Amino acid sequence: MKKSFPKSPRGPRAPRISNVLTDPIAFFCKDCELIVEGRPIGRKFVYKCARCGTKNVAFGTEKALRDFYRVKEESEVKKENTEQKSRKEP
């Protein structure tokens, strides 16, 4: 016999939303000002920077970190460096 759920007075039940993230978690070191590899400390949501060793690390999706902290991608930084070099040379 199939088990049925009681009907809601507000109508049919809403479909469940998955908690699975589509993008992987990235870590941003506020001291290095770079997206780095994060290492967990203990069992809490505290992470350590693999580069400088501080605990001043934020985590989220890479897109969210780049937007919030205004981090440029490596390709954009390289373009700016080549433009600055070409301006210096007459």
Secondary structure, 3 states (H helix, E strand, C coil): CCCCCCCECCECCCCCCCCCCCCCEEEEECCCCEEECEEECCCCCCEEECCCCCCCEEEEEHHHHHHHHCCCCHHHHHHHHHHHHHHHCC
